[in-house]
């Protein structure tokens, strides 16, 4: 179920141990932050690393003396990639732990369920969910997302289908908060792109999707838009292979990755194209985070690094530790009229002297619209060939 604070502290090798007890007890005690990531379930491949990135930023800040004369404590919970579990965990973080911010929600269904609890309690929420509907909620400014929304992602998929010179694309996607948005967006993009587009929905809980595959193939697609998560895409990929479909299949990289290929099989995964937001791999923040974690960093982990940095910088700029203070000041540190900074410690040097900063982190430029959307993103395009994911381009 959820991960207790004690378990989390052990798992991160003491990263969140308060290093200066006297300072931590100053003012009003430690500032409590929450992470709510998918440690299990469909997003379980990413959640632990996302949590660790947030812990890294918290630990960096604590080692440098904290903020506002206080240390930070991170309390981590598992949303299990499930809306009901996410709500239970968020209630604990808000009602019991009294966190000022919750960071890292991944699945759009979880974020949609958790967001009302946050704005009603004035708890700031940062998310990597992509559904357009999320920032259309009446969140009153208590939400930002570092993940490109469905519209930006659809533009990337459209670019890939045009590069493949597709003429007839069928989208197979389970019921998600972004299904209708993607359908509407891709319908419009396909008209300008010169190809036909058809959308069909399937039940992600089914153990066989052969009838759905047969229905899709009756439309004679030359390419497929595969829009599910890893568990259901595993079923779908095997059914497409058995049905003999050899055309390109374009999917989200969070569903189809090297671990997926190694598990499902090279033959089944051949000619799968994947699309993902690209971290800013040349940035100092990305390089430092990759070094700390000992591996290349996925987009969600990079974004969580930046979410934690922005939350901390906003509180320091406001000289107040509250969700309302973060809401009112996050744009003063994400796109402020001040120097460009690349990590939380560099930012704190300026912010502690009252200066705004323009934060550009491990995920790239963090500029947000009034509704909380990131304004732009670079994407990473890959293809599976002979059992290996190969980079096509970053654009």
C-alpha positions, 0 to 999 in steps of 0.5 A, spaced: 500 500 500 503 506 501 510 507 503 511 509 511 516 515 512 520 510 516 521 505 510 522 511 505 528 514 509 531 507 509 530 506 502 533 512 500 539 511 505 538 517 510 537 522 504 532 526 508 535 525 515 535 532 519 542 534 519 542 540 524 536 538 529 537 545 532 536 549 526 530 544 524 526 546 531 527 553 529 521 557 527 515 553 527 519 546 526 520 542 519 517 544 513 513 538 510 513 536 503 509 530 500 511 526 494 505 522 491 508 517 485 506 511 483 511 506 486 507 500 484 502 499 478 502 501 471 507 507 473 511 503 478 517 503 473 518 511 474 515 512 481 521 510 485 526 514 481 521 520 481 521 520 489 528 519 489 529 526 485 525 529 489 529 527 495 535 529 492 533 536 492 530 536 499 537 533 501 541 538 497 537 544 500 537 541 507 545 540 507 545 547 505 542 550 511 534 549 509 530 555 508 527 560 512 531 558 518 528 551 517 529 544 515 525 540 510 522 533 511 519 529 505 513 524 506 513 519 501 506 515 499 504 510 493 498 512 489 499 505 486 497 508 479 490 508 482 485 514 483 482 511 489 489 509 492 491 516 490 486 520 494 487 516 500 494 517 500 493 525 499 488 525 504 493 522 509 499 527 506 494 533 507 490 531 513 495 528 518 502 530 515 500 537 514 504 538 508 504 544 504 505 541 497 504 534 494 509 533 488 509 528 482 502 525 481 503 521 474 497 518 472 492 523 469 486 519 473 490 520 479 491 527 478 484 529 477 482 525 483 487 528 488 487 536 485 480 538 488 483 535 495 489 540 494 485 546 492 480 546 497 486 545 503 490 550 499 496 545 498 500 546 492 500 540 487 505 539 482 504 533 476 507 530 470 500 528 468 498 530 461 491 530 460 488 537 458 482 537 462 487 537 468 489 545 468 481 546 466 479 544 473 477 550 477 484 549 481 485 557 483 492 556 481 494 551 486 497 546 480 502 546 475 504 541 471 511 540 468 509 535 463 507 537 456 499 537 455 495 532 450 495 538 445 503 538 445 503 531 445 498 530 439 503 535 435 509 530 436 505 524 434 502 528 428 509 529 426 511 522 427 505 520 422 507 525 417 514 523 417 512 515 416 508 518 410 501 515 413 495 515 410 490 511 414 491 511 422 487 508 427 488 510 434 487 504 440 486 507 447 483 505 453 478 510 457 483 515 460 482 522 462 485 524 455 481 520 450 477 525 448 482 530 447 486 526 444 481 524 439 479 531 437 486 534 437 488 528 432 482 529 428 484 536 426 491 535 426 490 529 421 486 533 416 491 538 415 496 532 415 493 529 409 491 522 413 485 519 415 484 518 423 480 513 426 479 512 434 477 506 438 476 505 445 478 498 449 477 496 456 484 496 459 482 490 464 481 485 459 486 479 458 485 478 451 484 484 446 483 480 439 476 482 437 478 489 438 485 488 434 480 485 429 476 491 429 481 496 428 485 492 422 478 491 418 479 499 417 486 497 414 490 502 417 498 503 415 499 505 422 497 505 429 496 510 435 497 505 441 495 510 447 495 505 453 499 504 459 504 498 459 499 492 462 494 493 457 499 495 451 503 488 453 496 485 451 495 489 445 502 488 442 501 481 443 495 481 439 497 485 434 503 480 433 499 474 432 494 478 427 500 479 423 500 487 423 507 489 421 506 496 420 508 502 425 505 502 431 506 509 435 506 509 442 508 513 449 515 511 451 512 511 458 508 504 456 513 502 451 521 502 453 527 497 453 524 494 459 518 493 455 521 490 449 526 485 453 520 483 457 515 482 451 520 480 446 524 483 440 519 480 435 513 483 438 516 490 439 519 490 432 517 497 429 514 500 435 515 508 435 515 511 441 515 519 443 517 522 450 518 529 452 526 530 452 529 532 458 535 537 458 540 532 458 546 538 457 543 542 463 547 542 469 541 540 473 540 534 469 548 532 469 548 533 477 541 528 477 544 523 473 550 523 477 547 522 483 542 517 481 547 513 477 543 512 471 540 516 465 534 520 467 527 519 464 523 525 463 518 524 469 524 524 474 527 530 471 521 533 472 520 531 479 527 534 480 524 541 477 518 541 481 521 540 488 526 546 486 520 550 484 516 549 490 522 550 495 525 556 491 517 559 491 517 558 499 524 562 500 522 568 495 515 568 499 519 568 506 513 563 508 512 556 508 505 555 505 501 552 499 498 559 498 505 562 498 507 557 493 501 559 488 503 566 489 510 566 487 512 560 483 512 564 477 517 569 480 522 563 480 520 559 474 520 565 469 522 571 473 525 577 471 532 575 474 538 571 472 537 564 469 539 558 474 539 551 473 538 548 480 535 549 487 542 551 490 544 556 485 537 559 485 537 560 493 543 564 492 539 569 489 532 568 492 535 569 499 537 576 497 530 578 494 531 577 487 527 573 482 530 568 478 528 564 471 529 557 473 531 552 467 532 545 470 533 538 468 527 538 464 528 544 461 525 551 461 519 551 466 515 557 463 507 556 465 501 559 462 496 562 467 492 556 467 499 552 469 501 548 463 508 548 461 508 552 454 513 548 450 517 541 450 522 538 446 520 531 444 525 524 443 523 520 438 525 512 438 524 506 434 525 499 436 529 495 431 532 488 433 530 488 440 533 495 441 530 502 442 534 507 437 534 514 437 531 517 431 531 525 433 530 530 438 526 536 436 
